Amino acid sequence: MANWHGDLVSWQGNLVSWRANMDSSQAPSEEPTTLQFPMKIFSISLERVVKAVCITGCSILIDVMEKAPEGYKTFEASASTGLLFDVEGTKFNFGFAGHPSRWYLQPSCMLKLQAVIPSSKMFSEWIRVTYFKYGEERSDHVAVMIITCISLSLSGVKRRKENESNKKKKRKEIEEKRKELLKEYAQNPWEGPIMIVNCGCKNEYPPRLDNREEEILYEDDVRGLAKVMLDISTPCNFFVAHRLVISCSHPDRVRLFGPEGSPINTGYKLVLGPNRPSHTVDQLRHKEKRTFYVEALTFPDADFSGMISFTVTLLNIYHKKGPEYPIHNVGEAFRVAPWIMISNIQPPKEIFVTGKLKKWPLHPWRFWRDTENPLRVKWLSGSARPRQGRTRNRLIPESSFLNALCHFAHEANCELIFCPEDRTRLETWIGKEVAIGYTHSPQLRLPVVLDVPWNRDLSLVFKNHLRGNFGYVIHEREDDDNLDVPGFLEVSPPVIVHGIVYPLGRILIGDGSLPREKIPEVNQRLRRFIYAQNIQDPLELFSEWLLEGNVKEFLTFVPANDEKGFRLLLASPSACYELFKREQSRGNGKASVLDKVDRNLLFYTERVKMSIDDILADKFLWRQNDYVQTCITWNRRVLKAELGLSEKDIVDIPQLFRLGWVNDPATKQEVLRAGHLFPNMLNMIVLGTYLGIPKPFGPVINGVCCVEKTVRNLLEPLGLSCLFIEEFFGHQEDWGDAYYWINISRKPLSYKWWIPIT
């Protein structure tokens, strides 16, 4: 117990596992957020007139030293009214006061030229450079460059600026205390254009290319897509000798749609994307604004930072069969809208329930998972362990869970949706293999289901039955035996930590699960996806001491009707022992835990009824819970430091655990892991101010469960309503809590992640 924290190190201010960071691809590589192209350098000549094209807003450099005549020491420069220039790399010649534009020739001397307005005719602008010897008043050594100025820009539609009334309203909503702390931010707000991922549940993700190459989009189809505007203004006949080509930094991650045929056509065809790395813009007029629409094909991931740049290259064509060479580049950088998790404290919209629940009662040995060789737990000896002597009976328990869930959803005014039965999936897939978040851009906000299926032969029954306003992302498995569990992820409410604002909260990941065969975990593949979103700054907690390493087994967040707005609930063996000692001192030591549970059901779940006196007298059970309390206390310190919490923001929920030996197939050794002694109340359903809490079946004193009474006294002053669901079997299966059978879609936060907090 003394060396388990040695695997945890501080990395960039976060507590993470050193084993997880051995793979450098966990953190996405940073890419520049703006496109910068080097300025083109031209040489002028005394022997011929040099021609060039200059784009308004961009600068070119003219090397006046390279072709300067031998023995000449100074020069003068002049330009037409459509051009501005500056002299760099030299100094003014004060010896010729009557010539204000005479400069010394030096090796680093350059003219920096910028176009003011587009030219009305080809090569109608000019710049002239005259070279002089020392003391020379006039010279015939003149170099001339004639220039065509054009306007060329490629830009995405930036985020809309909010009007002043909305700004004032938001300022009033921000508390004064928090305003003082807003010094810096967890993420720098993105000021450029944003594209959203094409992940609608009626589409394929990732999309197949063979049947979508010639897809045509119309006005209704492009409403949620990001715009890319190509704006050009040139002299007539400019594109007789020039052409424009659009290219992309990640053509396999994006699809660009452009006008089909003539500009008056309302359709948009695929012009750039997978297998189409570039696109020549045709049928251009000398003045035109052409609109393209762009969508991303994948979310940021380990090998993709989410930054995509588009570049327009202007090419010069001498003749049709001759070579082309680039003249100028302009471009724009986009960011792919990330996948965002939603905290428990957000209002619920829908509860998705696996269709298997309609067929209760269920076979208990199939409750948590369909596997040929489920992992066995050898519970430590003591009064908490049932006596041996008969084989566990595979009984079929009667369950009130579904009825209680329907009643609870009705009380919380939340819709209950039964998912169709999927024979290719595990029975608890809706809670373990799926996380429901959302993605958000200035054009569209879309709820998105993140599905990490354990079965490679997926039938997509759930995806096909979702409404059209849902997105659906399948994060495919790699060729390994590890089972990713997005259902094991938790996210905090918005927090401020040491002046750093996390307006969308921080994702909490259980770290330390062993690489056991067919045992789920949040492994490196899913971790890399979460880190790559670069929006909710993941925090890794120590959870290896639990059977499945799920942080939801010992913590959850609930709303509160005060200034803080939420509370962190932590499982606490210490609080449970204090409660039982208090009841024992009042003469209630004979009251028993699990007294109201059928003895056959207790035997199957390897539990026994224990009185308060028995629990307090069992020193071996106390040592087990002391170890668990040490692990939770470690995480408590981390959560307080990394989420900016104080003790008054944390509520200790009475909960007892027990330890058991499980076999680690990787090392062929047995390791200790913790499971709950009575139903785990931290696995509650949070529907706004309504809490569906597993009934703990604690000691009944004067007709009231003392554990339930304590929990009510802790939570109801926060404006919460507690409903204890009387379902023992589902709550007590160590490998499959009943809440793995459901998932909740919640209302996203109103905060727009690309807008800075003011």
N, C-alpha and C positions, 0 to 999 in steps of 0.2 A: 504493500500500500504506500510505500515511501517513494517509489521510483516511477510511478505511472505518469507523473506530470513531466518527466524528462523528454517525452515526445513532443511537448508543446513549446513553441518558441515564438518570439515576437518578430513579425515581419511586416514592415510598413504600417506599424501601429496596430496590427491585428494579431490575435492569438490564434495560431494555426499549427498544424502538424508539420514537423520537419519532413516527414515521409511524403506528405502531399506535395511539398514544394521541391522535391527532388526533380520533378518534371517541370522544366522552365516554361513549358507551353501553357501552364495553368493561367498565368496572367497574360492578357492579350497585349501584343506589341502596339506601341503608340505610333500613330501616323499623323502627319501634319494636317491641321484642320483647314488650311487655306492653300490654294495653288499658287506657286510662285515660279515663273519662268525666267530664265536668264535673258538679259537684254541682248539683242542681236547687234553685232559690230560690223559696220561697213567701212570700206576703204574708198577714198576719193582719188581721182586720177587727173593729172594735167593733160593727158592725151585724149581722153574721151569723156563724154558725159555719162555719169553713173545714174541708173534708174533704181528706184526703191519704192516700196509700199510701206506706209506708216499707219498704224491703227490709233485712232483717238483714245486717249487715256493710257496708252502704252508709250514707252520711250525706246529710242534706238540710239546707239553710240556711233559716232563718226571718228575714225582714226585719222587725224590731220598730220601725224608725224611720219607714217609709214611711207607715203609717196611724196614727201616734201623734197623740193629740189636741193641739191647739195650747196652748202654755203649760206642758205637762207635761215635767218634766226627768229623772225617774228611773223605773225600772220594777222589778218583781219577776217571777220566773218559777218555775213549779212543773210537775211532770209526773207521770204515773202510773208504776207500778213497772216497766212493760214498756219504758220509754224512759230513755235517758241523754241529757243535754244539757250543753253548755258554752257560755259566753258569750265572744264574740270582738269585737274592735274597740272596746272601752270599758274602763273601770276601775271598781273597787268603790267604793261610796259609804260611806266610813268614818264619816260623820256619823250613821248609824243603826245603831249596834252591835247593837241588838235585832232587826234585820232582816238576817240574813246573806246574803240573796239579792237585795238591792237594788243596782241598778247605774245609772250615769249613761246617759242617752240621748245618743248621738252619731251623726253621719251614717253612720259605718261599722259601726254596731252590728249584730251578727248572733247568732242562736242556732244552734249546730251540733247537730243532733239525730240520734241513732242508735238503731235498734231493737235490743232485746236478744233477744227470742224472738218467734216468730210469734203472732199473736192467735188466740184461740179463737172470737171473734165479730167481726162486721164493726164497725169503728170503736169498738172497746172501749178503746182507749188515748187519752190526751188530754194536751195541754200548755196551760197557762194563763199569760197575760201580763197583769199589772196595772200601769197607769200611775199615777204620782203627781206632784203638784206639790212644790215645795220645802217641807219641813217638814210635809207631809201624812202622817198616820198611816194613814188608811184612804181607799179610793177605790172608786167604782162603775164606773170605766172598765176593763173587763175584756174581753180578746180571747181566744177559745178556738179551738183547732184539735183536731179529733178525727181519729184516725189508725188505719188498719188496717195491722198489721205482718205481712209475709209473708216467707217464705224462698224465694229464687229464685237458682239458680246454674247456670251452664253451664261445664263443666270437661272438659278432656281428661285421659286417664289419664297421669300423669307417669311418668317413668322409674322402674323398680323400684330400690329401695335394696338394695345388696348386704349380705349378712350379715357379721358381724364376722369369721368365720373366713376368708371370701374376701378381706376387706380385709387381714387380717394376712398371708395368703399372697402377695398382690400386693405388699405392702410389702417382703417379703423378696426378691422378684424384682427390685425396682428397685435399681440399684446406688447405693452411697453417693456416688460421684462425681457421678452425675447428679442425685441429690436436692439437692445443694448448688446446682445450677444452675437448679432449677425456680423461677424468680422470677416469670415471666409466660409467657403462652401465645400461640402464633401466632393462635389463634382462641379467643374466649370460649366455653366450653362452654354449650350450650343447655340450659336447665333446664326448659323448658316441654314440652308434648306434641309428638309427632312423627308425621307421616303419611307413608306410603310411596306411591310412584307405581305406579299400576296399569299395569304394563308386561309382564305375563306373556306368554311367547311364543305362548300359545294365544289371547291377546286381541289386539285391534287397538290400535295406538299411533300417533297419538292415536286414541281410540275414536270410532267413528262414532256420531252421535246419533240418526239416524233409526230405527235398529232396537234401541236400548237404552234408550229413554225409559221403558219400562214393565218394565224388568228387575227381577226379584225375586231377592234373595240369601237364602240360608239359613245355618244355623250353620256348616257346613263352608266356606262361601264367605267369611265375614267374620273368620275366625280371624287372618288377617294384617293386618287393617285396624285403624286407630286408633279408639278409643272416644271418643264425646262424650256426657257424662252431663248430662241435664237433671233437676235436683232441685227440686221445688216443695213448699211447705207453706203452705196458706192456710186461711182460714175456709170453711165450707160456703157454697155459692152465690156464691163470689167471681167465678167465670168467667161468671156470668150477665151481668155488666157489664164484663168485661175479657177480653182475649185476648192470646196470645203469638205473636210472629212471629220466626222465625229468618232472618237475612240473612247474607251473606258478602261479604268485600272483593273476592274474585276468583271469582265463580261460574262463569266459563268455565274455571277451572283445577282444579276440584274437583267431587266428587260426594258428596252426603250421603244416606245411606240411613236411613230410619226405620221403626218398626213398621208393619206392614200391618194396617189395621183395628183390631181390639180388641187391648189390651195382651197378651193371652194367646197371640196368634198368633205363630208362630216366624219368619215371613218378614219381610224388610225390603225396602221399595220405595224407589225413587229419589224423594226429596222436594225436593232442591236441587242445582243444577248448571247447566250450560249451558242457556240458554233458560228456566231456573227460578231467578230471582235471589232469591226469598224463599219461605218456607213457613210457613203458619199451623198451629200445633200444635193439633189438635182432640182431642175426647173426653178432655179432661183432668179428672182427679179432684182433689179439694182437697189430697190428699197423694199424691205419686207420684214415682217415679224412672224416667225414661224413657231408654233407651239408643239412641243413634244410632251409625252407623259411617261413617267418612269415608275417602276415598282421593283422592290427587292424580292429575291427568291428565297433567301435564307436569313435567319437572325444571326447576329454576331455569335461567333463560336471560337474555339481554340485556335483555328487557323484563319480566322477572319475577324478583323477588328471592328467591322461595321462602317468603316470609312470608304466611300466610293467616289472617285473623281471622274468627271467627264471633260474631255479636251477637244476643242475644235482647232484643227490645223488648216491654215491657208497654204495651198500649194500653187506654185507657178508652173504653167504648162507652156513650153516653147512651141511644140507641135504635138499632134496626137500620138506619134510613135516615139517621140523624144522622152528623155528622162524628166522627172518631176523633182522639185526640191522645195522643202518647206520654207515659208517666209515668216510666219508668226503663229503663235499658239495662244489661245485664250481658253479658260476653263472654269469649272465650278466644282466644289467638293460638297458631297451630300453625306449625311449620317443616317444609317438605318435605325428606325425607331426600335428601341429595345423591348424585350418581354419583361413585364413588371408584375411582381407578386402583390397581393392585396392582403392587408392585415385583418385579423379576426374582428377588430373593433369596427370595421366598416359595415354598413347595413347590408343584410342579406337580400338576395333577389330570388334565387332558386336553390332547392336542395335536390341533388341528383342521387338517386338510390338505385343500387343494383337490383335487377329484376328478380334475383334469387330470393330476396326477402319476401316476395309474394308467396313463396312455397314453404314458409315455415310450417311446422318445425323442421329443422335441418339436421343432417347427420353431423354429430359433433366432431368426429375425426376428420371431417372435410371443411370445418368452419373457416379455418384460416388460410389454407392453401392446398392445392392439388399437387402433391409430390409423392414420388414412390417411396422415398426414405426420409420422412420428416425427422428433424433433429430432436433427440431426446434430451431431457433435462433431469439430472440426478440431484434432487434438492438435498441440502445439508440436513443432517440429523437434528433433532430437537423436538419440542412439543408442537412446533408449527408443521411438522411433517406427518402425514397420515401413517398409521400402522399398516404393515404389509400383511398379507394373508389371503387375499383374493384378487382375481384378475379384474382390471378395470372394465366395468360394464359399458358397452357402447349403447347407452340409452339415447332416446330421442326426446330432448327436453321441450316442454311447452314454453313458448316465448311471448312476452308482451311487448317486445321492443318495437315492432312495427306499429302497433296500435298507439303506443306512447309517442313514437316519432310523428305519426300523423296528427295527434292531438297537439303536440308541441309546435309543429309547423303552423297549425291553424291559429294557435295563440299568438305566434309571432308574425302572423299575416304573411307567410312565406309559402311560395308554391312548391309542391312536392312533385318531382318528375321521376318516374320509374324508367330506368334505362333498359333497352331490349336485352334479352339474354344472349350472351356471346359464348359459344361453346369452345372457342379457341383461347379464352382468357381464364385467368385464375378467378376464383369467386370474390376475392377482395380487391380486384383490379381498380375499381372506381376510386378507392381511397388511397391505394399504395402506388399505382402506376400513373396517376393523373394529378396534375395541379392546374387550377383554373386561375389565370391571371388576365392581363390585357396588354395591348400595345396602343400607342397614342401618337398621332402626328397632328399638325395644324389642320389637316383636311379630314381626319377620321379618327375615331376611338373605337376599338374593336375588342370584345372579350375573346381571349385566346386560350384554348385547352392545350396544355403541354402534356403530351402522352409519351411515356417511355415504356413501351410494351416489353414484357419479359418473353413473349412468344414471337418469334420472327415471322411466323405464318399468321399474320393478323387479318381478321375479316373486316375490320372497320365498321362493325354494326353500329357502335355508338356514334361515330363520326357521321355516318349517313343519316342518322335520325336527329341530329342537331338542327336547330333553326338556322336560317341563312345569315343571321347577324352574329354568328360565332366564327372565330378563327380556330383552326385545328393544326397543330404542329406535332409531327412524329419525330422524336429524337431516337434514331435507330440504334440498336445495340451493335457493339463491336463483337468480334469473334472471341469472346471470353465467357466465363461462367458467372461473372459478377452480375447481380441484378440491381439496377438503379431504381431508386425509390424517390420520385419527386414529392410523394406524400409525406416524406420525412422532413421536408423543409418547413421552416416557420419564418415569419417576417414580423418585425417589430412595427409599432406605430411610428409616425414621424417623431424624431428626437433631435435635440441639440446637445452636442458633446463638446465641451471646451471651446465654444464659439463656432464649432463646425455644425452645419445644418444638414440633416438627412431628411428632406421633406417627404420622401417616400418610404422611410424606414430603412432598416438593415435586415438582410436575409440571414437567418441563423441556420447553420449546418452542423449536424452531429458529426464529430470527427473521431476516428479511432475504431470504427467497426472492423472486425477481422475479415480477411478475404476468405470467408467460408463458402463452400459450395452451396448454391441455391439458398443462400441467406441474403436478403436484400440489404443494400447500403447506399449511401450517397457517395459513389466512387468518383474517380478522377474525371471520367468522361462527362458526367453531369456537373461536377464542380467547375470544369473549364467553361461549360456553357453559361453557368450562373455568373462566374467572374467576368466573362466576355461582355455581358450586358452593360457593365460599367455604369451602373445607375443606383444600385442599392447596397453597395459596399459590404460584401458578405463577411460574417463573423463566425468563426469556427469554434464550437464548444466541445468540451470533453464529455463524450457519451459512451465510451467503450465499456463502461461498467454495466450498461443495460443489455438485455438480451438481444435487441435489434439495433441499438445505438440511435434510437429515435428521440430527438430532443423534446418532442411532444409528450413523452412519457413523464417528464418532470417539470415542464413549464408550459404556460400559455398566457395570452393577453386578453383582457376583458375591458370594455369601456367603463368609464366612471364619470359621474355628473359633477366634476369639479374642474379646477383650473388645469390640472395635468391632463385630464381627458382619458386616462387609461390606468390600469394597474397590471403589474407583472405578478402572476400567480406561480409560486414555486412549491413543489412537493416538499414536505418537511416531516421526517420521522421524529425530530426533536419536539415539534409542536404536538404530534400525536402522543408521545410519551408524557408530555406535560399535561395534556388533557386527561389521559388515563390515570395519572397519579392524583390529579385533582378529584376525579370521580371516586377513586379508591379511598381517598381521605374522607369522602362524604358517605362512606359505607356502601358504595355500589360496586365493589370488587367482583361480585358474582355475576354481573351482567356480561354477556358473551358477544364476541364478534362472530358474524355469520350464523347467528342463532336461528334466523328465519329462513335459512336455505335448506332445501331438501338434502338429506344425508347421502342419497345416491349421487346427486349432482356434485356434492362436496367431494365424494370419493373419486369421481371421474376427474375432477379438476385438481386433485391432489391437495385439497385444503381440509382443515379440521376446524371445528368450533373451539374457540379459546376464550376463556374468561379474562377480564381485566387483570385479575390476580395472576393467572397463568402467564400472560404476556409480560407483566412486570417482573415475574420471578424467573423468566427464561433468559439467563445471562447470554447464552449463545445467540439467541435472536437479537438481543440488544447489541451485541458486538457486530452482527451483520448490518443492522440499521445505523450503527455508528459509522461504519465504513461508507454506507450510502450517503449519510449526512455529510461526511467529509467531501465526497465527490460533488454533491450539490452545492456545498459552501464554496468550493473552488469556482464553480460556474457562477455563483452569486457574485463573487468579487469581480469576475470578468465582465458580467453583464452590467454591474454598477459602473465600472470604469468605461466600458465601450458604448453604453447607451445613455450615459449621463443620469443614472438613476440614484435616488437616495433610499434610505431604509423605509421611509413612509410611502414610497412608490411600489413597494413589494409586499405581497400578502402571502403568508405561510399557510398552506393547506395541509391539514393533518393527513399523513399517508404512511403506511408501513410497507416494507419490502422484505424479501427473503432472497438468499443467495443459492445458486445451484451450479453444478459442474456441467459444462457443455464441451463437446469435443471439437477442437479446431482441426479440420482436415489438412490445413496447410502445414502445421507443425506436428500433427498426430498427438497433441497433448491436450489435457483438459484444462479449461480456464473457468474462473468464477464469473458469473453474470447475475444480475439482479432482476427479479420480477416482483410484481406487487402482491402483497399478502391478501388484501381485499380489493374490490373493484377500484380502479385508478380514477379518482375524481378529476385529475388533470385532463383526461380525455373527454372533456365536455364539449358539447355543441354550443357555439356562441351565435345567437341570432339577435343582433342588436342588444337590447337590455334583458333578453330572455336567455337563461342558461339551462341547457339540458345536461344535467350532471348524472353520471353513473351512481346509482344508489349504493352507498358503501356497506350496507348491512352491518352497521356498527352496533355497539352495546345499546340496548333499549332501556331507558331509565324514565320511569313515570310515563310510559307510553310513547316516548319520543327518542329517536336515535340521537345520542349525544354528539356524534360526529356531524350529522346533518345540521343539528342545531348550531354547532360552532361555525360551520361553513356559512349558514344563513346569516349569523351575526356578523361575520366578516364581510360578506358581499352585499347584502341588502341595503346597508347604509350608503352604498355607492350608487343606488338607484337601480339595482339589478333584481330580477325576479328569478328565483331558483326553482327548477322543476327536477326532482330526482326520479330518474327513469328506473323502474324496477325490472332490470334485466341482469341476471347473475351470470348465466353461462357465457354470453357474448363478451361481458366485461372481464371475465376471469380467464379466458383462454390466453395463455402467456404469449402465443404467437399470432394472435389475431383478435384485437379488440373489435367490438361491434361497430365502432366508428370508422373502421376501414371499409365499411360497406356503403359509406356515403361521401359526398363531396359537395361543397357549397360555392355557388357563384355569388360574388359580392359586388356592391357598387364601388367603382374605382374612386380614388381621391380626385378632387377637382383640380389639384395642382398640375400645371403643365411643366413637365420636366425641362423644357428648353428655355423657360423664362426665368431670369434671375430674380431672387427674392429681394424686394426693396422695402 
